[in-house]
């Protein structure tokens, strides 16, 4: 089952890498962007503008769409925010598939290693780890699949994708695209089904050589135990309760914008959401006033309509959970600044207003529990040391952010934060070239970047004795003496 992605041919290290990686390129995804974005919107509930952006991250934007000015605009997202990840430059960012196809071009190049002895020449080659099981969540169905499928195929692995049973449509479409680009049968497989049945059977299969999972802590713990029992390596990208720290010298307008983007993007259904706000007490009231004004101006509505900035939660169960967390926050003594209920103009659907609680204490459930909805918990701090301590006082360690005009302070804070992803004067930008993952109960291992590729590779050392001399550890003279 260890084969590469050459149409109609088994893996061969001598085969030109350029032809081997052509199927990894993203033109088919780009050609179907409009259809796939609409399907993702209908299946998941996130706004169409977001799903179109997700498709760009998967396969790279069309050159024509890249040339157009950004369509995203206030109140949730000012053009300056969108332009951070789509800057005014000549070259658009690479999509996930193109990025890993480029990395795959270099995989057949052996690393020559100087071992310090002239008698030996040594090199290291990278080989596919084998068959990999990829289990993905419902909040970014196609994007999360691409984060795992692209590097797995680039490494030369056979991949079995098990998407969330909640949102599977675009992952099934990805399987259809794989067939259209003539990937050999069995190289890439999509198996939808319930996690307790289909997912459990997949990760426990004796033929699986690696598992990569993104999802809840409880499911990740169960999968990790299965992998440990089978001595199979795994990567876990789990929950988060990330903090955004805003110091007194921050630009309040910009910090409010990034605060909103950090928790209301994807309706808050994102593991890296900066859903805990720590704001310096000297600017807290001014910050809260601006935050309330901006949050109440967010356009909520039918996610298929262009310009909508907050869509519906994914299903009835998630809707009930989010409302339950809001009730708990009120019971614990949090002060509701805005939101907390269904928008008055949306009588149907699983919609929740952008919700902000202030005066939240570190012991409150809202401060410690991942909500996975558009709910922000806020508290104040007096000094840098206190801010870092409060930010790190969490069982999670996925991401963290700081807003300040003091460059040295920003550097100190991000280095002190106990998490795998940090942002300075922003929140949530994500690039396929950079590693993504956390520490503590947010998991271990990394997606994306070169780290995301190395997890699907097995390094093999090749050492050659090149001296013409006999090794002579067991001298010939000793053998003759015994005769």
VENJOZI-V212871 format. One record per residue. N is the residue number from 1. PSI is psi in whole degrees, -180 to 180 (999 if undefined). D_CENTER is the distance of its C-alpha to the mean C-alpha in Angstrom with 2 decimals. Layout:
BEGIN
N;PSI;D_CENTER / N;PSI;D_CENTER
END
This chain:
BEGIN
1;-4;27.81 / 2;91;26.53 / 3;165;26.68 / 4;-164;25.06 / 5;26;24.37 / 6;121;27.77 / 7;117;29.28 / 8;11;32.23 / 9;144;32.22 / 10;169;31.16 / 11;135;29.25 / 12;118;31.51 / 13;-22;30.72 / 14;-13;33.51 / 15;139;32.18 / 16;131;31.03 / 17;-29;27.30 / 18;-42;27.44 / 19;-30;28.64 / 20;-30;26.37 / 21;0;23.21 / 22;-41;24.54 / 23;-16;22.98 / 24;-18;19.47 / 25;160;20.10 / 26;21;18.83 / 27;-34;22.12 / 28;-39;22.30 / 29;-41;19.03 / 30;-40;20.37 / 31;-31;23.70 / 32;18;22.40 / 33;-47;20.09 / 34;-45;22.46 / 35;-47;22.89 / 36;-40;19.30 / 37;-41;18.33 / 38;-42;21.32 / 39;-42;20.52 / 40;-41;17.01 / 41;-47;18.75 / 42;-35;21.50 / 43;-33;19.47 / 44;-33;16.93 / 45;-5;18.95 / 46;154;16.75 / 47;150;18.87 / 48;-34;19.59 / 49;-37;18.82 / 50;-44;15.16 / 51;-32;14.99 / 52;-39;16.84 / 53;-41;14.44 / 54;-41;11.56 / 55;-37;14.10 / 56;-39;14.73 / 57;-30;11.21 / 58;-49;11.75 / 59;-1;15.27 / 60;145;16.37 / 61;156;18.80 / 62;146;22.45 / 63;-39;24.68 / 64;-44;26.71 / 65;-30;23.96 / 66;-35;22.78 / 67;-24;26.37 / 68;148;26.67 / 69;154;26.13 / 70;139;23.13 / 71;-13;23.92 / 72;138;21.82 / 73;170;24.30 / 74;162;25.30 / 75;-23;25.53 / 76;-39;21.85 / 77;106;20.66 / 78;158;23.21 / 79;-30;23.31 / 80;-33;22.77 / 81;-48;19.27 / 82;-35;18.31 / 83;-12;20.09 / 84;-42;17.99 / 85;-5;15.29 / 86;71;18.14 / 87;163;20.97 / 88;86;24.52 / 89;169;24.71 / 90;-28;26.11 / 91;120;23.11 / 92;158;20.07 / 93;147;16.60 / 94;143;15.89 / 95;167;13.81 / 96;-44;11.51 / 97;-43;14.60 / 98;-39;17.03 / 99;-48;15.21 / 100;-28;15.22 / 101;-39;18.68 / 102;-42;19.89 / 103;-37;18.76 / 104;-25;20.44 / 105;-27;23.66 / 106;2;24.16 / 107;-26;23.56 / 108;-2;27.26 / 109;115;28.37 / 110;146;29.54 / 111;116;29.17 / 112;130;32.77 / 113;129;33.33 / 114;112;36.52 / 115;1;37.64 / 116;9;40.75 / 117;124;43.33 / 118;-23;45.05 / 119;-15;45.79 / 120;140;42.18 / 121;135;39.61 / 122;146;36.03 / 123;161;32.82 / 124;129;29.38 / 125;154;27.84 / 126;128;24.42 / 127;152;24.60 / 128;141;22.17 / 129;-23;21.53 / 130;-146;22.64 / 131;130;21.52 / 132;140;17.94 / 133;126;16.80 / 134;114;13.35 / 135;121;12.82 / 136;160;10.32 / 137;-179;10.43 / 138;-12;12.38 / 139;-31;10.57 / 140;71;8.80 / 141;-55;11.14 / 142;-41;11.50 / 143;-47;8.34 / 144;-36;6.49 / 145;-44;9.91 / 146;-37;10.10 / 147;-30;7.21 / 148;-42;9.54 / 149;-44;12.83 / 150;-51;13.25 / 151;-32;13.29 / 152;-46;15.19 / 153;-37;17.76 / 154;-35;18.01 / 155;-16;18.93 / 156;14;21.55 / 157;155;20.38 / 158;136;21.24 / 159;138;18.27 / 160;112;18.57 / 161;125;15.91 / 162;97;16.39 / 163;165;14.69 / 164;141;15.23 / 165;-17;18.89 / 166;-41;18.26 / 167;102;16.73 / 168;-9;17.49 / 169;-51;19.37 / 170;-27;17.15 / 171;-36;16.10 / 172;-37;19.86 / 173;-35;20.39 / 174;-39;18.11 / 175;-39;20.47 / 176;-40;23.38 / 177;-39;22.23 / 178;-38;22.02 / 179;-39;25.59 / 180;-32;26.66 / 181;7;25.67 / 182;41;27.65 / 183;140;25.31 / 184;146;27.66 / 185;133;27.84 / 186;-13;25.78 / 187;-42;23.29 / 188;126;20.59 / 189;142;21.09 / 190;124;19.67 / 191;94;21.13 / 192;154;20.63 / 193;174;22.11 / 194;145;22.03 / 195;-42;19.89 / 196;-22;23.02 / 197;-70;24.83 / 198;-49;22.87 / 199;-44;19.77 / 200;-41;22.08 / 201;-37;24.34 / 202;-51;21.69 / 203;-22;20.21 / 204;0;23.83 / 205;132;25.23 / 206;-23;27.23 / 207;-1;26.21 / 208;133;22.50 / 209;-10;21.81 / 210;143;18.12 / 211;134;15.67 / 212;124;11.88 / 213;138;10.83 / 214;123;8.21 / 215;-151;10.56 / 216;160;13.42 / 217;-43;15.15 / 218;-45;18.30 / 219;-40;17.08 / 220;-38;15.13 / 221;-43;18.44 / 222;-43;20.43 / 223;-40;18.47 / 224;-40;18.68 / 225;-39;22.39 / 226;-45;22.89 / 227;-41;21.30 / 228;-40;23.46 / 229;-35;26.46 / 230;3;25.97 / 231;45;25.10 / 232;129;21.92 / 233;151;18.98 / 234;157;15.63 / 235;132;12.08 / 236;119;10.92 / 237;105;7.74 / 238;-144;9.92 / 239;180;11.19 / 240;159;11.82 / 241;68;14.74 / 242;154;14.11 / 243;143;17.16 / 244;121;18.27 / 245;124;21.60 / 246;114;24.06 / 247;169;27.19 / 248;-21;30.61 / 249;5;30.58 / 250;152;27.44 / 251;110;27.95 / 252;-45;27.91 / 253;-46;27.33 / 254;-40;24.25 / 255;-39;22.92 / 256;-44;23.52 / 257;-46;21.67 / 258;-33;18.50 / 259;-45;19.07 / 260;-44;19.19 / 261;-35;16.17 / 262;-21;14.21 / 263;-20;15.42 / 264;-15;16.76 / 265;138;14.12 / 266;29;13.17 / 267;29;16.15 / 268;2;14.38 / 269;65;12.48 / 270;132;9.10 / 271;-28;8.33 / 272;6;8.28 / 273;131;11.42 / 274;76;14.25 / 275;4;16.62 / 276;122;19.20 / 277;125;21.34 / 278;112;23.77 / 279;138;26.32 / 280;137;29.46 / 281;-27;32.49 / 282;-20;34.49 / 283;6;32.31 / 284;-49;30.97 / 285;-40;33.42 / 286;-41;33.00 / 287;-45;29.21 / 288;-40;29.48 / 289;-46;31.97 / 290;-40;29.83 / 291;-45;26.74 / 292;-45;28.87 / 293;-45;30.37 / 294;-41;27.13 / 295;-39;25.45 / 296;-11;28.57 / 297;-2;28.58 / 298;136;25.23 / 299;115;26.01 / 300;136;25.23 / 301;-162;26.22 / 302;118;25.88 / 303;-15;22.34 / 304;-9;23.99 / 305;132;25.94 / 306;141;24.96 / 307;-14;24.65 / 308;136;23.53 / 309;-13;20.91 / 310;116;20.48 / 311;-155;20.61 / 312;154;21.16 / 313;163;19.30 / 314;-34;18.34 / 315;179;21.56 / 316;-41;24.59 / 317;-44;23.22 / 318;-37;20.33 / 319;-46;22.94 / 320;-39;25.29 / 321;-45;22.84 / 322;-45;22.04 / 323;-33;25.79 / 324;-41;26.50 / 325;-36;24.41 / 326;-43;26.31 / 327;-42;29.58 / 328;-39;28.78 / 329;-39;28.06 / 330;-42;31.48 / 331;-35;33.13 / 332;-7;31.87 / 333;10;33.39 / 334;149;30.60 / 335;121;31.92 / 336;113;30.52 / 337;-40;30.30 / 338;159;29.28 / 339;-147;27.93 / 340;5;27.78 / 341;-178;29.03 / 342;139;28.97 / 343;135;29.61 / 344;-31;33.35 / 345;-2;33.11 / 346;87;30.67 / 347;-22;32.95 / 348;158;30.83 / 349;168;27.22 / 350;66;24.64 / 351;139;24.53 / 352;133;24.29 / 353;152;25.23 / 354;124;23.08 / 355;132;24.26 / 356;127;24.98 / 357;134;26.78 / 358;172;28.59 / 359;33;30.62 / 360;135;28.03 / 361;154;28.92 / 362;-24;26.81 / 363;-11;28.45 / 364;147;27.56 / 365;-35;25.32 / 366;-29;23.33 / 367;-26;22.56 / 368;-21;21.24 / 369;136;19.80 / 370;120;16.43 / 371;-41;17.74 / 372;51;14.89 / 373;176;17.19 / 374;63;18.66 / 375;124;20.41 / 376;133;20.75 / 377;128;22.72 / 378;142;24.76 / 379;169;27.13 / 380;164;29.03 / 381;165;29.69 / 382;-33;32.55 / 383;169;31.40 / 384;-45;28.61 / 385;-42;29.10 / 386;-40;28.97 / 387;-46;25.78 / 388;-41;23.96 / 389;-44;25.54 / 390;-39;24.49 / 391;-39;20.86 / 392;-11;20.78 / 393;69;22.77 / 394;149;19.97 / 395;-14;19.05 / 396;163;15.35 / 397;53;13.88 / 398;-55;10.24 / 399;168;11.02 / 400;154;14.31 / 401;155;16.19 / 402;139;19.84 / 403;120;22.17 / 404;152;25.47 / 405;-7;27.84 / 406;106;28.63 / 407;-44;26.73 / 408;-42;27.98 / 409;-45;27.00 / 410;-43;23.41 / 411;-42;23.25 / 412;-45;24.86 / 413;-48;22.58 / 414;-32;19.19 / 415;-26;20.76 / 416;-20;22.01 / 417;135;18.87 / 418;79;17.72 / 419;168;13.96 / 420;-16;11.48 / 421;129;10.35 / 422;150;13.32 / 423;141;14.57 / 424;123;18.24 / 425;37;19.84 / 426;176;16.70 / 427;130;13.69 / 428;-4;10.21 / 429;139;10.59 / 430;132;7.73 / 431;138;9.25 / 432;-15;8.87 / 433;-11;11.60 / 434;143;10.07 / 435;147;8.66 / 436;120;5.58 / 437;175;7.12 / 438;-168;10.21 / 439;-179;13.88 / 440;-137;16.46 / 441;6;15.54 / 442;-3;11.83 / 443;-165;12.05 / 444;157;12.61 / 445;172;11.66 / 446;141;8.81 / 447;164;6.59 / 448;166;7.53 / 449;-172;10.87 / 450;-26;13.99 / 451;-37;12.71 / 452;-31;10.50 / 453;-41;13.86 / 454;-26;16.11 / 455;-17;14.84 / 456;11;16.48 / 457;150;19.60 / 458;112;22.74 / 459;138;24.88 / 460;127;28.59 / 461;140;31.37 / 462;111;34.49 / 463;128;37.51 / 464;130;40.82 / 465;117;44.20 / 466;-5;45.91 / 467;147;49.10 / 468;-11;52.42 / 469;151;53.68 / 470;143;53.76 / 471;-44;51.36 / 472;36;54.42 / 473;-33;52.98 / 474;89;55.69 / 475;143;58.62 / 476;-32;61.00 / 477;-35;63.95 / 478;-38;63.07 / 479;-42;63.14 / 480;-36;66.48 / 481;-36;67.88 / 482;-26;67.23 / 483;999;69.02
END
